[in-house]
Amino acid sequence: MQKIKSLMARQGLKSPQESMTDLSPVENFRIPSKEELRELREQPVDPQAEQEIINSIEEVYFSGDSFDMVRHELEKLPPELNLQELEEYRDKLKRQQAAELERVTSLQTNLQLAAVICTNARRCLSFAKEGFTEASLGLLANQRRRQLLTGLLKSLRTIKTLVTTWLSLPEEDYPGAIQLCLECQKAASTFKHYSCISELNSKLQDTLEQIEEQLDVALSKTCKHFDVAHYNKVQLAYSLLGKTQTAMDQLHMHFTQAIHNTVFQVVLGYVELCAGNADTKFQKMQYKDLCTHITPDSYIPCLTDLCKALWEVMLSYHRTMQWHEDHDNEEGVPVTDGNGTLGADESVFDRSYVKKKLEHGLTRIWQDVQLKVKAYLLGTDMSNFKYDDFIFVLDIISRLMQVGEEFCSSRSEVLQESVKKQSVNYFKNYHRTRLEELRMFLENETWELCPVKSNFNIMQLHEFKFMGQSRSPSVSPSRQASAANPAEVPLFKQYYQGGNPFEMHIDNKEEETEDVLASNGYESDELDKSIYQDYDSDSDVPEELKRDYVDEQTGDVPVKSVSRETIRSRKKSDYGLNKLNAPILTNTTLNVIRLVGKYMQMMNILKPIAFDVIHCMSQLFDYYLYAVYTFFGRNDMYESSGLGLISSRLRTTLNRIQESLIDMSAGAHGTSEERKEKVPSPHLSQLVVLTASGTLYGLAERVVATESLVFLAEQFEFLQSHLDTVMPAAKKPFLQQFYSQTVSTASELRKPIYWIVAAKAIDYEQMLLLMTGVKWDIKEIMSQHNIYVDVLLKEFEQFNKRLGDVSKHVRIPLPVANVLWEHCIRLANRTLVEGYANVKKCSNEGRALMQLDFQQFLMKLEKLTDIRPIPDKEFVETYIKAYYLTENDMEQFIKNHREYSMKQLTNLVNVCLGSHINKKARQKLLAAIDDIDRPKR
């Protein structure tokens, strides 16, 4: 910057700032004189060039009067001034100034010319005015006035007609009234310059607004009771007004209001009725708060009326949609507004708008319905409702959800969640009460046979009637709905012309009677005679089938009594009464089955709680199984018997039930919440006696208890497929485990329960005492068996007779008889081995006598029972034959046959000492026996 200033000083130039101070606008710029302008005008100017010069003027020169052009130009000067450039720029500015002044001068000339023309025009007009006479103008004015008066008379007559028409508008004929009003308005618009018409037009507008208000009221009436003729008039009226879309918007508002008003009035009516006074505080309550004042007695009637009223609203909406659908399908229907017929495009747009609005309204209407019913459902605690009442409520809601599905294809999540919440709460308390009742039933059960017909099955019970229907039951068993049409007919089609799907009717009592119990439990005594004796009779069996087993040493193959068994099975397959196929169950069993049916009803109506219900059903079965085991099967002798009476699966199941369901703490352990989920262990009724030998230690009660459990398990297996269909996929492993680990173990309880009878029914101790008196170190082979065999067989015959006595009261199924006989024979054979193990000295002849005794026992035993093969037959025979083994074979025998006790093996070695085993071998064998027994200790 300093260099620039010094350069300007050497050349004698001033800076822009100094120039601005020294120069004034007058010195630098002046307005050209007229001579200069004339010279410029006389010079030939190219119009295009002149325009370009004007266009080159900067915009800032046109900005306003406050603009200082001198300062602007000086500020634009460069730091280093060039005289030639400055002169060129000055010439350019002069040219721009001259061009603009030329335009100003031209404009001034044109304005002066315009002033001369206007003066001449005024002078001519004044001359024309003076040239006409007032007479001629007066004639023209009179003629024009006559024409105006003639038109006025015609207008007055039209106005009179308008007034008469307005005063005679038709009532409730909305289309006609609107049509007249619109025509009057159109005619009045022609005469709007009259003051009287202005007033009439205002009244016509007010009347039209009043008609619209009445039309809106008429539209609202269609929300509860749809009438085709009435709706036709309303829609035509709105189309005349050109407010089809507005009408649809209003209609949806009316439906929303109708839902609210309807439910509020229904609930308010019941609340005031139950309150018994005219207290007006209920009318000021919110609907949600009002629902909390419904009493349990009025809950179901109010819910029914509520659903009836909501059905009427939804049916009206459905019929409204149907009307528009039918109307859209009609061809050539003109759609008009106040100005005439609408165009095709506008008509299509209106119909498309109405269709979409109605379709979207479906979900909105149903959502409003769900919210109102939800508030009602959750407003009352239903945990103490009776089961039938609660099922009835569920059925009503199920029917309402079916309506929602047909109405708008909705899954009714709001209703489902509300019902699930109430159901879980109700079912939790209900199940707890039912478990307590089951414990009471079990503790008071005398285990007597409940007489049912031979063709009895659970489908005959009312609680399971719903499984025979195509869908969930319409109502609970005690309140069956009488439907006029099949269930598959859509409800909106079924009740389109009238009726209501929530009109419930109670069936006749005759139709509710169950025919499952036998008249007296049994049929005539004549048919009961000698059933057990017939079972054991050999009179009709051919002689060749009566052959006994022969001595194995002869090499003959024993003849199996297959034909004999076949013949007997055709005649009588088990001990029992004449009703061989009649189920064995008790009153408690029947109550549990009915309870299962009720649980399944609830689950079928409300599938979201299916897992909770099935889990509770499993607890019913668990508790029944645990009670039967506790009453009849628990015995400390199991562990010492070595018979494996309780399988590991059954033991696991019993332990699981005891840990998860049985309250064993007696208040000492576990939280209160945990104890609330458990039930105390049941106790057998004192009326049940299990110690009397005359009744085979309560065999009848044991049979009824055990076989009723087996029957209950069979019913659960029958229901498995149905339970599997409703069980959530994620929870199906629980159901599979329940059936494989619990239900299937029911029949396994037969072994421990009937083993107690078998252990006491025959005097095994007496047989041991008799065996100790037998001399086994004899020197010659005997041909006569010992007396203890006859005594033992006598015991079996007595046992057989007592079985027959019991079967006169309770049928003994073949599997039960087989288990009893198997236990008795197994215990007898093990007693024989124990008796043989008590022998101090025994010769080869003595061993032969043992074999003779055992063969005699088998021969007579096979006449008493059909069980083949004889249980533990090899157990006895192998022990007897082990006497003949050599030292090495004996050692291998000891290692391979661990089913024998240490005492029995030790006795076998000791008895053989001196005959074919020396003392050294004896020590070796005893050491082998001790090695086997050591892991057990």
Buried (B, 14 or more C-beta within 10 A) or exposed (E): EEEEEEEBEEEEBBBBEEBBEEBEEEEEBEEBEEEBBEEBBEEEBEEEEBEEBBEEBEEEEEEEEEEEBBEEBBEEBEEEBEEEEEEEBEEEEBBBBBBBBBEEEEEEEEEEEEEEEEEEEEEEEEEEEEEEEEEEEEEEEEEEEEEEEEEEEEBEEBBEEBBEBBEEBEEEEBBBBBBBBBBBBEBBEEBEEBEEBEEBBEBBEEBBEEBBEBBBEBBBBBBBEBEEEBBEBBBBBBBBBBBBBEBBEBBBBBBBEBBEBBBBEBBBBBBBEEEEEEEEEBEEBEBBEBBBBBEEEBBBEBBBBBBBBBBBBBBBBBBBBBBBEEBBEEEEEEBBBBEEEBEEEBBEBBBEBBBEBBEEBBBEBBBBBBBBBBBBBBBBEBEEBEBBBBBBBBBBBBBBBBBBBBBBEBEBEBBBBBBBBBBBEBBBBBBBEBBEEBBEBBBEBEBBBBBBBEEBEBEBBBBBBBBEEEEBBBBBBBBBBEEEEEEEEEBBEBBEEEEBBBBBEEBEEEEEEEEBEBEEBBBEEEEBEEBBEEBBEEEEBEEEBEEBBBEEEEEEEBBEBEEBBEBBEEEBBBBBBBBBEBBBBBBBBBBBBBBBBBBBBBBBBBBBBBBBBBBBBBBBBBBBBBBBBBBBBEBEEBEEBEBEBBEEBBEEBBEBBBEEBBBEEEEEEBEEEEBEBBBBBBEBBEEBEBEEEEBBBBBBBBBBBBBBBBBBBBBBEEBBEBBEEBBEEEBEEBBEEBBEBBBBBBBBBBBBBBBBBBBBBBBBEBBBEBBEEBEBEBEEEEEEBBEBBBBBBEBBEEBBEBBBBBBBBBBBBBEBBBBBBBBBBBBBBBBBBBBBBEBEEBBBBBBBBBBBBBBBBBBBBBBBBBBEEBBBBEBBBBBBBBBEBEBEEBBEBBEEBEEBBBEBBBBBBBBBBEEBBEEEBBEBBBEBBEEBBEEEE
